[in-house]
């Protein structure tokens, strides 16, 4: 069975990393009050409690390291491990990095700025929950769907699974290649696994369940 490669080339990874790298050089001590998120909304009193002079070099170095490390590690994963894991890394790594970034950044708050410290803890908590959710959904979606026939019903278990009455099935075909997919309407998609609703080149809406070993489309 022939499976076409839909995943974009690794070059598509680079733009985001280069943007992160460039961000480190945009913020300066002079323009931070205008463009640095969080700091630009502080009152003048709160700004006096924040060591912006030390924070700006930290901000720059963090984004330089983040951009370079993301580029190198994601390319290594893409070419030598799996583009699927490269996809997970490109999403999860910056979230984990920004949890550290917020935690470390809170140390630049001077004594007495408890409101900003509490805000930092809230942000870290939200980012941590998002990170866990992404990892859970990614690993869950990579699991192969299981097919069972029970009581005149075809049951497809797993992510985006469904139940189909056998009487409603008009035909089952084994095809040599997939229809040309132009867009994802709803679902999960990496190189080896695609599950959810997709649109073909002919404008037809189809449900794909492409596992590592099983391919279903209806």
Phi and psi in degrees as a GROMACS rama.xvg file:
@    title "Ramachandran Plot"
@    xaxis  label "Phi"
@    yaxis  label "Psi"
@TYPE xy
-97.5735  127.823  UNK-2
-117.736  120.816  UNK-3
-74.4977  150.667  UNK-4
-90.2226  114.207  UNK-5
-98.7253  -18.155  UNK-6
-68.9202  138.435  UNK-7
-64.8811  154.942  UNK-8
-64.1176  154.87  UNK-9
-59.5069  -20.2475  UNK-10
-61.5763  -25.0068  UNK-11
-69.3011  -15.602  UNK-12
-71.5319  -29.3381  UNK-13
-70.4902  -32.5811  UNK-14
-57.1629  -46.5062  UNK-15
-62.7583  -40.6235  UNK-16
-66.328  -41.1071  UNK-17
-66.0209  -34.2833  UNK-18
-64.2805  -42.3015  UNK-19
-61.8074  -42.0036  UNK-20
-60.1886  -43.6999  UNK-21
-68.9805  -31.5399  UNK-22
-57.7332  -34.8895  UNK-23
-60.4249  -23.2192  UNK-24
-99.5767  -5.61656  UNK-25
-80.4268  -44.936  UNK-26
-80.4257  129.892  UNK-27
-127.665  170.377  UNK-28
-63.2894  -29.3535  UNK-29
-78.5844  -35.2233  UNK-30
-102.575  1.51731  UNK-31
-58.4511  -35.8125  UNK-32
-67.8165  -12.7528  UNK-33
-104.991  -35.3566  UNK-34
-120.849  -11.3167  UNK-35
-82.5495  113.194  UNK-36
-58.1204  134.058  UNK-37
93.1895  -54.406  UNK-38
-68.8524  -34.2243  UNK-39
-73.3801  -11.5906  UNK-40
-105.792  -1.09102  UNK-41
-71.1942  150.628  UNK-42
-73.0267  163.552  UNK-43
-61.4579  -32.5678  UNK-44
-65.8258  -43.3149  UNK-45
-68.6525  -33.2455  UNK-46
-65.3834  -31.3923  UNK-47
-68.0803  -19.2754  UNK-48
-95.071  6.08001  UNK-49
-121.055  129.384  UNK-50
-85.0261  78.9118  UNK-51
-66.9041  -27.9571  UNK-52
-63.8891  -38.5678  UNK-53
-86.3218  -26.1747  UNK-54
-70.1643  -38.6292  UNK-55
-60.0587  -47.6215  UNK-56
-60.8561  -37.7987  UNK-57
-62.8781  -44.8526  UNK-58
-58.2008  -45.4871  UNK-59
-65.4023  -49.17  UNK-60
-64.6263  -38.1722  UNK-61
-60.0278  -48.1192  UNK-62
-72.3662  -29.6034  UNK-63
-64.7555  -48.8379  UNK-64
-64.791  -41.6049  UNK-65
-61.9521  -47.3849  UNK-66
-62.7871  -45.2918  UNK-67
-67.8387  -45.2363  UNK-68
-65.7556  -38.1533  UNK-69
-63.8976  -42.2904  UNK-70
-63.0103  -48.8801  UNK-71
-67.5648  -49.2102  UNK-72
-67.6639  -40.6595  UNK-73
-65.6501  -37.4833  UNK-74
-68.1501  -38.4612  UNK-75
-62.5856  -45.767  UNK-76
-63.2915  -41.9763  UNK-77
-63.1626  -45.5875  UNK-78
-87.7925  -29.18  UNK-79
-114.885  -12.6072  UNK-80
-119.256  -80.6619  UNK-81
-167.15  140.098  UNK-82
-67.0802  -24.5326  UNK-83
-62.7295  -47.3054  UNK-84
-70.5233  -29.8291  UNK-85
-64.2969  -38.1558  UNK-86
-64.8938  -41.9991  UNK-87
-64.8189  -42.0756  UNK-88
-61.4126  -42.2266  UNK-89
-66.2968  -21.4511  UNK-90
-94.4289  -45.5941  UNK-91
-78.6036  -36.4303  UNK-92
-61.215  -47.996  UNK-93
-64.8658  -31.3136  UNK-94
-66.4832  -46.3011  UNK-95
-62.0591  -39.5361  UNK-96
-64.8071  -39.0366  UNK-97
-73.8938  -23.1047  UNK-98
-62.8848  -45.9217  UNK-99
-64.545  -40.2225  UNK-100
-59.3557  -45.6716  UNK-101
-67.3586  -42.3168  UNK-102
-61.9927  -47.9782  UNK-103
-66.743  -37.4971  UNK-104
-65.1499  -29.1627  UNK-105
-65.8542  -18.0929  UNK-106
-73.585  -12.1138  UNK-107
-86.8351  -2.57427  UNK-108
-77.1444  132.059  UNK-109
-80.2799  163.111  UNK-110
-56.1055  139.645  UNK-111
100.166  -8.18058  UNK-112
-97.6334  62.4546  UNK-113
-69.1211  -30.6093  UNK-114
-62.8519  -44.3312  UNK-115
-69.9789  -34.2454  UNK-116
-64.4991  -42.2466  UNK-117
-64.4914  -39.1933  UNK-118
-62.1405  -37.4542  UNK-119
-64.2717  -41.6587  UNK-120
-64.2365  -38.2768  UNK-121
-64.7548  -44.7676  UNK-122
-61.7528  -44.3214  UNK-123
-61.9138  -40.3909  UNK-124
-63.208  -44.1906  UNK-125
-64.3976  -44.5758  UNK-126
-62.9667  -37.7328  UNK-127
-65.9444  -41.337  UNK-128
-64.1063  -42.4547  UNK-129
-61.9469  -41.6612  UNK-130
-61.8594  -46.028  UNK-131
-62.6515  -40.518  UNK-132
-63.5714  -43.4421  UNK-133
-63.9757  -44.8241  UNK-134
-63.2082  -42.7633  UNK-135
-62.9753  -48.0694  UNK-136
-65.4704  -37.3431  UNK-137
-64.8709  -50.0765  UNK-138
-66.6509  -35.9878  UNK-139
-66.7714  -42.1491  UNK-140
-70.2104  -25.5841  UNK-141
-75.5082  -16.2392  UNK-142
-68.9041  137.593  UNK-143
-66.0809  140.343  UNK-144
-71.5468  148.398  UNK-145
-111.378  140.064  UNK-146
-111.817  128.754  UNK-147
-137.209  149.799  UNK-148
-114.675  117.394  UNK-149
-135.922  128.464  UNK-150
49.5876  52.7425  UNK-151
61.7622  25.9003  UNK-152
-131.213  134.067  UNK-153
-90.52  116.455  UNK-154
-107.933  124.783  UNK-155
-109.298  107.358  UNK-156
-92.061  154.308  UNK-157
111.595  -169.899  UNK-158
-60.7626  129.814  UNK-159
58.5417  29.8179  UNK-160
-73.4878  171.928  UNK-161
-159.92  174.074  UNK-162
-123.975  132.839  UNK-163
-129.926  127.092  UNK-164
-66.4497  134.216  UNK-165
-59.751  -31.3984  UNK-166
-67.9467  -21.8953  UNK-167
-87.7919  -8.10271  UNK-168
-82.5606  115.99  UNK-169
-82.7255  -36.1752  UNK-170
-163.2  156.777  UNK-171
-128.434  126.382  UNK-172
-125.142  146.253  UNK-173
-104.943  114.055  UNK-174
-110.044  155.052  UNK-175
-81.773  -25.1797  UNK-176
-151.34  158.97  UNK-177
-78.7052  155.209  UNK-178
-64.8403  155.19  UNK-179
-68.001  118.3  UNK-180
-96.279  127.322  UNK-181
-102.359  -27.0659  UNK-182
-159.896  156.806  UNK-183
-100.229  125.595  UNK-184
-88.2154  -41.002  UNK-185
-165.238  129.285  UNK-186
145.334  -158.599  UNK-187
-122.814  133.426  UNK-188
-148.033  119.282  UNK-189
-131.474  -168.712  UNK-190
-65.1216  -51.6029  UNK-191
-91.0836  -11.6299  UNK-192
-135.814  129.946  UNK-193
-140.766  124.276  UNK-194
-139.608  130.984  UNK-195
133.322  -158.033  UNK-196
-97.8109  130.943  UNK-197
-133.597  162.917  UNK-198
-117.285  132.068  UNK-199
-87.0791  173.728  UNK-200
-61.5754  -29.8712  UNK-201
-83.7041  2.56885  UNK-202
86.9546  4.17855  UNK-203
-80.2757  137.302  UNK-204
-91.8051  124.338  UNK-205
-130.029  156.696  UNK-206
-103.323  122.735  UNK-207
-108.866  137.872  UNK-208
-129.832  84.3476  UNK-209
-99.0546  105.955  UNK-210
-97.0674  -179.219  UNK-211
-68.5813  -22.1553  UNK-212
-126.801  -19.4281  UNK-213
-124.568  136.857  UNK-214
-123.862  123.378  UNK-215
-127.809  139.849  UNK-216
-142.684  135.974  UNK-217
